[in-house]
Amino acid sequence: MHYIVTNGNAYAIDHPQDAIYGAPVLEDGTVDWDGSYDIAWDNLHEEEREYVAHLAYHLQEIAKLSEEHLEVFVK
């Protein structure tokens, strides 16, 4: 799993091909993964949609780099 914490929310993906999902961040800074949720794209304002899409892009790139890094050491 790869995730980014910002503005009281965590945004995560498990694999580069997966959809992004969210989870609330508790007051102590830990992520409440039990409270995770699918992103309701239709309910987001245009600016929020662009922001979350931007996060999703970077999460996918991070996940791809991680997979490539693992392949180097497996060979």
N, CA, C and O atoms as a Tinker XYZ file with bonds, in Angstrom:
   300  protein
     1  N      0.838000   -1.165000    0.000000    73     2
     2  CA     0.000000    0.000000    0.000000    64     1     3
     3  C      0.890000    1.238000    0.000000    63     2     4     5
     4  O      1.923000    1.288000    0.668000    81     3
     5  N      0.466000    2.214000   -0.756000    73     3     6
     6  CA     1.134000    3.511000   -0.808000    64     5     7
     7  C      0.090000    4.562000   -0.483000    63     6     8     9
     8  O     -1.031000    4.511000   -0.989000    81     7
     9  N      0.460000    5.519000    0.365000    73     7    10
    10  CA    -0.517000    6.545000    0.710000    64     9    11
    11  C      0.145000    7.880000    1.000000    63    10    12    13
    12  O      1.327000    7.970000    1.333000    81    11
    13  N     -0.676000    8.913000    0.856000    73    11    14
    14  CA    -0.287000   10.290000    1.131000    64    13    15
    15  C     -1.289000   10.842000    2.137000    63    14    16    17
    16  O     -2.495000   10.642000    1.992000    81    15
    17  N     -0.796000   11.529000    3.143000    73    15    18
    18  CA    -1.671000   12.165000    4.124000    64    17    19
    19  C     -1.648000   13.663000    3.887000    63    18    20    21
    20  O     -0.584000   14.279000    3.836000    81    19
    21  N     -2.838000   14.248000    3.742000    73    19    22
    22  CA    -2.949000   15.681000    3.522000    64    21    23
    23  C     -4.320000   16.175000    3.958000    63    22    24    25
    24  O     -5.332000   15.514000    3.721000    81    23
    25  N     -4.349000   17.325000    4.587000    73    23    26
    26  CA    -5.605000   17.968000    4.985000    64    25    27
    27  C     -6.544000   17.056000    5.771000    63    26    28    29
    28  O     -7.755000   17.082000    5.553000    81    27
    29  N     -6.002000   16.257000    6.677000    73    27    30
    30  CA    -6.834000   15.412000    7.524000    64    29    31
    31  C     -7.359000   14.155000    6.878000    63    30    32    33
    32  O     -8.211000   13.471000    7.445000    81    31
    33  N     -6.858000   13.840000    5.685000    73    31    34
    34  CA    -7.260000   12.625000    4.975000    64    33    35
    35  C     -6.029000   11.896000    4.470000    63    34    36    37
    36  O     -4.985000   12.495000    4.210000    81    35
    37  N     -6.181000   10.599000    4.340000    73    35    38
    38  CA    -5.149000    9.794000    3.693000    64    37    39
    39  C     -5.735000    9.322000    2.369000    63    38    40    41
    40  O     -6.902000    8.938000    2.295000    81    39
    41  N     -4.921000    9.355000    1.335000    73    39    42
    42  CA    -5.323000    8.856000    0.024000    64    41    43
    43  C     -4.360000    7.736000   -0.320000    63    42    44    45
    44  O     -3.146000    7.895000   -0.195000    81    43
    45  N     -4.903000    6.588000   -0.758000    73    43    46
    46  CA    -4.063000    5.404000   -0.922000    64    45    47
    47  C     -4.428000    4.603000   -2.164000    63    46    48    49
    48  O     -5.537000    4.688000   -2.691000    81    47
    49  N     -3.443000    3.819000   -2.609000    73    47    50
    50  CA    -3.668000    2.768000   -3.608000    64    49    51
    51  C     -2.848000    1.568000   -3.158000    63    50    52    53
    52  O     -1.843000    1.701000   -2.459000    81    51
    53  N     -3.303000    0.403000   -3.577000    73    51    54
    54  CA    -2.572000   -0.811000   -3.238000    64    53    55
    55  C     -1.605000   -1.217000   -4.350000    63    54    56    57
    56  O     -0.518000   -1.726000   -4.079000    81    55
    57  N     -2.004000   -0.990000   -5.591000    73    55    58
    58  CA    -1.192000   -1.320000   -6.774000    64    57    59
    59  C     -1.379000   -0.211000   -7.809000    63    58    60    61
    60  O     -2.393000    0.487000   -7.779000    81    59
    61  N     -0.430000   -0.035000   -8.717000    73    59    62
    62  CA    -0.529000    1.063000   -9.689000    64    61    63
    63  C     -1.816000    1.051000  -10.515000    63    62    64    65
    64  O     -2.281000    2.107000  -10.943000    81    63
    65  N     -2.391000   -0.120000  -10.742000    73    63    66
    66  CA    -3.595000   -0.218000  -11.571000    64    65    67
    67  C     -4.874000    0.026000  -10.775000    63    66    68    69
    68  O     -5.944000    0.161000  -11.368000    81    67
    69  N     -4.789000    0.085000   -9.456000    73    67    70
    70  CA    -5.963000    0.217000   -8.608000    64    69    71
    71  C     -6.492000    1.639000   -8.566000    63    70    72    73
    72  O     -5.785000    2.595000   -8.885000    81    71
    73  N     -7.738000    1.756000   -8.168000    73    71    74
    74  CA    -8.349000    3.069000   -7.956000    64    73    75
    75  C     -7.894000    3.613000   -6.602000    63    74    76    77
    76  O     -7.617000    2.855000   -5.673000    81    75
    77  N     -7.826000    4.907000   -6.513000    73    75    78
    78  CA    -7.451000    5.566000   -5.262000    64    77    79
    79  C     -8.638000    5.499000   -4.297000    63    78    80    81
    80  O     -9.793000    5.544000   -4.720000    81    79
    81  N     -8.345000    5.392000   -3.012000    73    79    82
    82  CA    -9.391000    5.452000   -1.990000    64    81    83
    83  C     -8.896000    6.313000   -0.842000    63    82    84    85
    84  O     -7.708000    6.623000   -0.759000    81    83
    85  N     -9.797000    6.696000    0.035000    73    83    86
    86  CA    -9.447000    7.590000    1.122000    64    85    87
    87  C     -9.699000    6.970000    2.481000    63    86    88    89
    88  O    -10.369000    5.944000    2.605000    81    87
    89  N     -9.145000    7.616000    3.503000    73    87    90
    90  CA    -9.359000    7.226000    4.896000    64    89    91
    91  C     -9.144000    8.455000    5.763000    63    90    92    93
    92  O     -8.281000    9.284000    5.473000    81    91
    93  N     -9.928000    8.572000    6.829000    73    91    94
    94  CA    -9.734000    9.716000    7.716000    64    93    95
    95  C     -8.466000    9.567000    8.553000    63    94    96    97
    96  O     -8.010000    8.457000    8.825000    81    95
    97  N     -7.911000   10.704000    8.954000    73    95    98
    98  CA    -6.753000   10.719000    9.843000    64    97    99
    99  C     -7.253000   11.142000   11.224000    63    98   100   101
   100  O     -7.939000   12.154000   11.365000    81    99
   101  N     -6.903000   10.358000   12.231000    73    99   102
   102  CA    -7.338000   10.632000   13.595000    64   101   103
   103  C     -6.533000   11.776000   14.200000    63   102   104   105
   104  O     -5.509000   12.180000   13.650000    81   103
   105  N     -6.994000   12.294000   15.324000    73   103   106
   106  CA    -6.334000   13.428000   15.973000    64   105   107
   107  C     -4.890000   13.134000   16.353000    63   106   108   109
   108  O     -4.061000   14.044000   16.387000    81   107
   109  N     -4.578000   11.862000   16.642000    73   107   110
   110  CA    -3.202000   11.516000   17.012000    64   109   111
   111  C     -2.299000   11.313000   15.791000    63   110   112   113
   112  O     -1.128000   10.962000   15.931000    81   111
   113  N     -2.853000   11.537000   14.589000    73   111   114
   114  CA    -2.064000   11.444000   13.366000    64   113   115
   115  C     -2.076000   10.080000   12.712000    63   114   116   117
   116  O     -1.503000    9.919000   11.634000    81   115
   117  N     -2.709000    9.090000   13.326000    73   115   118
   118  CA    -2.786000    7.767000   12.709000    64   117   119
   119  C     -3.937000    7.735000   11.714000    63   118   120   121
   120  O     -4.895000    8.500000   11.822000    81   119
   121  N     -3.823000    6.846000   10.757000    73   119   122
   122  CA    -4.849000    6.714000    9.723000    64   121   123
   123  C     -5.858000    5.658000   10.170000    63   122   124   125
   124  O     -5.474000    4.571000   10.601000    81   123
   125  N     -7.122000    5.973000   10.068000    73   123   126
   126  CA    -8.208000    5.047000   10.414000    64   125   127
   127  C     -8.561000    4.218000    9.185000    63   126   128   129
   128  O     -9.515000    4.527000    8.472000    81   127
   129  N     -7.783000    3.161000    8.941000    73   127   130
   130  CA    -7.998000    2.332000    7.744000    64   129   131
   131  C     -9.331000    1.604000    7.788000    63   130   132   133
   132  O     -9.888000    1.270000    6.742000    81   131
   133  N     -9.855000    1.352000    8.998000    73   131   134
   134  CA   -11.175000    0.723000    9.108000    64   133   135
   135  C    -12.272000    1.636000    8.584000    63   134   136   137
   136  O    -13.341000    1.166000    8.194000    81   135
   137  N    -12.014000    2.927000    8.573000    73   135   138
   138  CA   -12.980000    3.896000    8.069000    64   137   139
   139  C    -12.724000    4.302000    6.630000    63   138   140   141
   140  O    -13.204000    5.346000    6.188000    81   139
   141  N    -11.967000    3.486000    5.887000    73   139   142
   142  CA   -11.631000    3.846000    4.500000    64   141   143
   143  C    -12.892000    3.899000    3.633000    63   142   144   145
   144  O    -13.905000    3.267000    3.930000    81   143
   145  N    -12.795000    4.663000    2.570000    73   143   146
   146  CA   -13.946000    4.898000    1.702000    64   145   147
   147  C    -13.501000    5.070000    0.256000    63   146   148   149
   148  O    -12.374000    5.480000   -0.020000    81   147
   149  N    -14.412000    4.748000   -0.664000    73   147   150
   150  CA   -14.179000    5.012000   -2.085000    64   149   151
   151  C    -14.358000    6.504000   -2.318000    63   150   152   153
   152  O    -15.172000    7.149000   -1.657000    81   151
   153  N    -13.607000    7.043000   -3.244000    73   151   154
   154  CA   -13.724000    8.455000   -3.579000    64   153   155
   155  C    -15.002000    8.657000   -4.389000    63   154   156   157
   156  O    -15.192000    8.003000   -5.414000    81   155
   157  N    -15.864000    9.539000   -3.949000    73   155   158
   158  CA   -17.107000    9.864000   -4.665000    64   157   159
   159  C    -16.813000   11.020000   -5.619000    63   158   160   161
   160  O    -17.072000   12.181000   -5.303000    81   159
   161  N    -16.271000   10.688000   -6.783000    73   159   162
   162  CA   -15.831000   11.711000   -7.738000    64   161   163
   163  C    -16.948000   12.675000   -8.105000    63   162   164   165
   164  O    -16.709000   13.872000   -8.268000    81   163
   165  N    -18.169000   12.161000   -8.235000    73   163   166
   166  CA   -19.295000   13.018000   -8.633000    64   165   167
   167  C    -19.652000   14.047000   -7.571000    63   166   168   169
   168  O    -20.250000   15.076000   -7.884000    81   167
   169  N    -19.294000   13.781000   -6.325000    73   167   170
   170  CA   -19.620000   14.699000   -5.232000    64   169   171
   171  C    -18.530000   15.731000   -4.963000    63   170   172   173
   172  O    -18.698000   16.595000   -4.103000    81   171
   173  N    -17.425000   15.652000   -5.683000    73   171   174
   174  CA   -16.320000   16.593000   -5.480000    64   173   175
   175  C    -16.480000   17.802000   -6.398000    63   174   176   177
   176  O    -16.922000   17.680000   -7.541000    81   175
   177  N    -16.116000   18.958000   -5.877000    73   175   178
   178  CA   -16.067000   20.154000   -6.717000    64   177   179
   179  C    -14.922000   19.983000   -7.708000    63   178   180   181
   180  O    -14.027000   19.166000   -7.494000    81   179
   181  N    -14.951000   20.743000   -8.775000    73   179   182
   182  CA   -13.948000   20.601000   -9.834000    64   181   183
   183  C    -12.519000   20.725000   -9.299000    63   182   184   185
   184  O    -11.647000   19.943000   -9.678000    81   183
   185  N    -12.278000   21.695000   -8.429000    73   183   186
   186  CA   -10.928000   21.879000   -7.881000    64   185   187
   187  C    -10.508000   20.679000   -7.033000    63   186   188   189
   188  O     -9.361000   20.237000   -7.095000    81   187
   189  N    -11.447000   20.155000   -6.239000    73   187   190
   190  CA   -11.151000   18.976000   -5.419000    64   189   191
   191  C    -10.861000   17.768000   -6.301000    63   190   192   193
   192  O     -9.949000   16.989000   -6.025000    81   191
   193  N    -11.642000   17.624000   -7.358000    73   191   194
   194  CA   -11.449000   16.516000   -8.299000    64   193   195
   195  C    -10.058000   16.570000   -8.915000    63   194   196   197
   196  O     -9.376000   15.551000   -9.017000    81   195
   197  N     -9.642000   17.759000   -9.323000    73   195   198
   198  CA    -8.313000   17.928000   -9.905000    64   197   199
   199  C     -7.226000   17.607000   -8.879000    63   198   200   201
   200  O     -6.223000   16.973000   -9.205000    81   199
   201  N     -7.432000   18.045000   -7.648000    73   199   202
   202  CA    -6.461000   17.812000   -6.575000    64   201   203
   203  C     -6.305000   16.312000   -6.301000    63   202   204   205
   204  O     -5.188000   15.800000   -6.231000    81   203
   205  N     -7.434000   15.615000   -6.146000    73   203   206
   206  CA    -7.384000   14.177000   -5.852000    64   205   207
   207  C     -6.834000   13.419000   -7.062000    63   206   208   209
   208  O     -6.100000   12.446000   -6.887000    81   207
   209  N     -7.167000   13.835000   -8.268000    73   207   210
   210  CA    -6.613000   13.198000   -9.468000    64   209   211
   211  C     -5.099000   13.380000   -9.516000    63   210   212   213
   212  O     -4.373000   12.469000   -9.914000    81   211
   213  N     -4.632000   14.542000   -9.115000    73   211   214
   214  CA    -3.195000   14.822000   -9.055000    64   213   215
   215  C     -2.522000   13.897000   -8.041000    63   214   216   217
   216  O     -1.467000   13.329000   -8.323000    81   215
   217  N     -3.131000   13.746000   -6.862000    73   215   218
   218  CA    -2.611000   12.813000   -5.860000    64   217   219
   219  C     -2.589000   11.389000   -6.400000    63   218   220   221
   220  O     -1.618000   10.658000   -6.204000    81   219
   221  N     -3.666000   10.998000   -7.080000    73   219   222
   222  CA    -3.756000    9.643000   -7.633000    64   221   223
   223  C     -2.624000    9.389000   -8.626000    63   222   224   225
   224  O     -2.014000    8.320000   -8.616000    81   223
   225  N     -2.349000   10.361000   -9.474000    73   223   226
   226  CA    -1.266000   10.226000  -10.448000    64   225   227
   227  C      0.065000    9.961000   -9.733000    63   226   228   229
   228  O      0.806000    9.049000  -10.100000    81   227
   229  N      0.354000   10.763000   -8.719000    73   227   230
   230  CA     1.627000   10.607000   -8.011000    64   229   231
   231  C      1.687000    9.292000   -7.236000    63   230   232   233
   232  O      2.745000    8.668000   -7.160000    81   231
   233  N      0.576000    8.872000   -6.669000    73   231   234
   234  CA     0.552000    7.574000   -5.985000    64   233   235
   235  C      0.821000    6.435000   -6.965000    63   234   236   237
   236  O      1.547000    5.494000   -6.643000    81   235
   237  N      0.239000    6.519000   -8.155000    73   235   238
   238  CA     0.490000    5.491000   -9.175000    64   237   239
   239  C      1.952000    5.472000   -9.583000    63   238   240   241
   240  O      2.533000    4.400000   -9.753000    81   239
   241  N      2.551000    6.637000   -9.743000    73   239   242
   242  CA     3.969000    6.706000  -10.116000    64   241   243
   243  C      4.852000    6.126000   -9.007000    63   242   244   245
   244  O      5.810000    5.404000   -9.287000    81   243
   245  N      4.532000    6.439000   -7.761000    73   243   246
   246  CA     5.291000    5.892000   -6.634000    64   245   247
   247  C      5.172000    4.374000   -6.606000    63   246   248   249
   248  O      6.164000    3.673000   -6.408000    81   247
   249  N      3.967000    3.871000   -6.803000    73   247   250
   250  CA     3.750000    2.420000   -6.790000    64   249   251
   251  C      4.520000    1.751000   -7.936000    63   250   252   253
   252  O      5.101000    0.683000   -7.743000    81   251
   253  N      4.530000    2.361000   -9.115000    73   251   254
   254  CA     5.287000    1.804000  -10.246000    64   253   255
   255  C      6.773000    1.764000   -9.932000    63   254   256   257
   256  O      7.438000    0.762000  -10.195000    81   255
   257  N      7.298000    2.847000   -9.371000    73   255   258
   258  CA     8.720000    2.877000   -9.018000    64   257   259
   259  C      9.054000    1.809000   -7.987000    63   258   260   261
   260  O     10.105000    1.171000   -8.065000    81   259
   261  N      8.171000    1.616000   -7.034000    73   259   262
   262  CA     8.397000    0.588000   -6.010000    64   261   263
   263  C      8.449000   -0.796000   -6.630000    63   262   264   265
   264  O      9.304000   -1.607000   -6.274000    81   263
   265  N      7.532000   -1.071000   -7.561000    73   263   266
   266  CA     7.525000   -2.375000   -8.224000    64   265   267
   267  C      8.784000   -2.564000   -9.058000    63   266   268   269
   268  O      9.378000   -3.642000   -9.050000    81   267
   269  N      9.197000   -1.523000   -9.779000    73   267   270
   270  CA    10.424000   -1.609000  -10.580000    64   269   271
   271  C     11.622000   -1.838000   -9.688000    63   270   272   273
   272  O     12.515000   -2.611000  -10.037000    81   271
   273  N     11.657000   -1.183000   -8.550000    73   271   274
   274  CA    12.764000   -1.331000   -7.598000    64   273   275
   275  C     12.826000   -2.768000   -7.084000    63   274   276   277
   276  O     13.913000   -3.336000   -6.972000    81   275
   277  N     11.680000   -3.358000   -6.773000    73   275   278
   278  CA    11.654000   -4.730000   -6.291000    64   277   279
   279  C     12.140000   -5.708000   -7.357000    63   278   280   281
   280  O     12.841000   -6.673000   -7.051000    81   279
   281  N     11.760000   -5.452000   -8.619000    73   279   282
   282  CA    12.166000   -6.343000   -9.703000    64   281   283
   283  C     13.676000   -6.342000   -9.864000    63   282   284   285
   284  O     14.250000   -7.382000  -10.186000    81   283
   285  N     14.327000   -5.229000   -9.656000    73   283   286
   286  CA    15.776000   -5.153000   -9.787000    64   285   287
   287  C     16.460000   -6.090000   -8.802000    63   286   288   289
   288  O     17.446000   -6.741000   -9.146000    81   287
   289  N     15.949000   -6.162000   -7.591000    73   287   290
   290  CA    16.568000   -6.988000   -6.579000    64   289   291
   291  C     16.161000   -8.450000   -6.652000    63   290   292   293
   292  O     16.824000   -9.307000   -6.068000    81   291
   293  N     15.081000   -8.744000   -7.360000    73   291   294
   294  CA    14.641000  -10.136000   -7.504000    64   293   295
   295  C     15.452000  -10.843000   -8.577000    63   294   296   297
   296  O     15.700000  -12.044000   -8.467000    81   295
   297  N     15.863000  -10.136000   -9.594000    73   295   298
   298  CA    16.554000  -10.743000  -10.740000    64   297   299
   299  C     17.862000  -11.333000  -10.368000    63   298   300
   300  O     18.558000  -11.879000  -11.224000    81   299
